[in-house]
Amino acid sequence: MSISSAMTAALSGLGVASRNAEVISGNVSNALTEGYARRELQRATQVLDGQGNGVRVAGILRHTDLQLLQDRRTAEASRAATARLAEFHANAEKALGTPDQAGSLSARLADLDAALISAASRPDSGARLEDIARRAEAVATKLNEASALVQQERMRADAAIGEAVATINTTLEQLAEVNGQIARLSAARRDTSALADEQQRLVDRIATLVPVRIVPQDHGRIALYSLDGAPLLEGRPARLEFTPVGVITPEMTLAGGALSGLALNGRPVATSGGSARLGGGELAALFALRDTEAPALQARLDAVARDLVERLSDPASDPTLAAGAPGLFTDAGAAFSGGDETGLAARIFLNPLVDPAAGELWRLRDGLAAAAPGPPGDARILQARREALLAPRVPASGDFGGVARTSEGLISDLVSGVAAERQASERDESFAAARSETLRQMELEGGVDTDMELQILMQVEQAFAANARVLTTLDELLQAITRI
């Protein structure tokens, strides 16, 4: 080897060592950066005139475990979905309360029963009659509040769907732009690692909302599909369409056309069921909450409200009532019609005839439709109302089954059902969170190890010093030649 060849080899070694030090410093500085993948300098023999002469940078290797990355994304989508549903069921249980909590639906019905017993022992007491009215009003108010929460949760879900769709559309456009930048840099044989990190972060953002799979393409580009096969990015980004409605009432449903569904490139697309194309993530959970979970709870609340209304509008509980007349509980002040049950829990109110603020409390004792006050010691109607609440009765609606229950038993089944759903959803969330954390930890273990990077940096330092020493020696040889 000539002196010039030796100098070329040593200079190439210095250049590669410098580049390697740059890569290592980048790894160390980004050790805690989300989405950053460890880089490794790839070397190859430098060939000049068919002969090996020194070393060159062959490329930058970006370390990623694609299968682990896919599993982690799917797990995070499941975690986000279960968290949404768990939050809803927890809020539902909180709205109804548990039987041992003061102010819960169960406790308020028990208070009404106690007020009826107390008034029946002293039917002449105006204070005790007023207590019945206030306790009955409290039961109706609790159902109103629970129904309001259900609709608030639906409206929150509807708004969140709109935000998720906007996020997906924006991110897909950004991903298409990054794809193009990667392809251009790759064609120019330039390092694309930083853009690959950004590409990964963008996919992560979408994958939480809709689980996706990646199909690698040429020049570092990717195509993106949902796990159910819907194309999201094939050269050009797909576009999701959704229209939030703002205010939602119990009667508004997707099937009835009052709520917006999801469209992909102008075509309706399902998020659940056998034909789902965008299922499994937070977006699907939001649709499930708005269109399935919350309406199911509303239907059960309406069934309980109907049971109370019908029990206390039966002439057996108040002989002064004509058939079909409103009883102690009304549908927004009027008689209840069986075909108008949806949303009844939001409309159940105390009959204004016995409203403590403007009604006549003696009607609680003598009958809502009585023409005049009766004997102050007559407790028969008060006792009949309590017996109506205690009588076993098969609910006319709801998913409670065909078993006869008292009003207390029906409310107990409602509350226990909501509690069971909360517990089940929390178990699902806990499992999904544990799986997600485990996979994320595995991913982090394959990331940047700063101790190892510093050890490699020491080796680079030694290589740099060795090549510098070679250049020094060659320089001394040249000086010796020039002195001859």
HUDA-V714413 format. One line per field, one symbol per residue. ss: DSSP state (H for helix, E for strand, C for the rest). psi: psi as a letter, one per 40 degrees, with the letter a starting at -180 (. if undefined). Layout:
ss = ???
psi = ???
This chain:
ss = CCHHHHHHHHHHHHHHHHHHHHHHHHHHHCCCCCCCCCEEEEEEEEEECCEEEEEEEEEEEECCCHHHHHHHHHHHHHHHHHHHHHHHHHHHHHHHCCCCCCCCHHHHHHHHHHHHHHHHHCCCCHHHHHHHHHHHHHHHHHHHHHHHHHHHHHHHHHHHHHHHHHHHHHHHHHHHHHHHHHHHHHHCCCCCHHHHHHHHHHHHHHHHHCCEEEEECHHHCEEEEECCCCEEECCCECCEECCCCCCCCCCCCCCCCCCCCEEECCEEEECCCCCECCCCCHHHHHHHHHHHHHHHHHHHHHHHHHHHHHHCCCCCCCCCCCCCCCCCEEECCECCCHHHCCCHHHHEEECHHHCCCCCCCHHHHHCCCCCCCCCCCCCHHHHHHHHHHHCCEECCCCCCCCCEECHHHHHHHHHHHHHHHHHHHHHHHHHHHHHHHHHHHHHHHCCCCHHHHHHHHHHHHHHHHHHHHHHHHHHHHHHHHHCC
psi = hidddddddddddddddddddddddddddedehhehhhihhhiihhhhfeihgaiiheihhhhihdddddddddddddddddddddddddddddddiidehheidddddddddddddddddgeehddddddddddddddddddddddddddddddddddddddddddddddddddddddddddddddefihedddddddddddddddddhhiihhiaifeiiihiideehhdhgciiihihihiechhidehiddeeeihahihfehihieiadehefieadddddddddecdddddddddddddddddddeehddegeehiheiiadiigfeiihhdefdheddeehiihedehddeahdddddehdeidiiaheeheddddddddddehhhhheaifeifhhiidddddddddddddddddddddddddddddddddddddddeahhddddddddddddddddddddddddddddddddde.
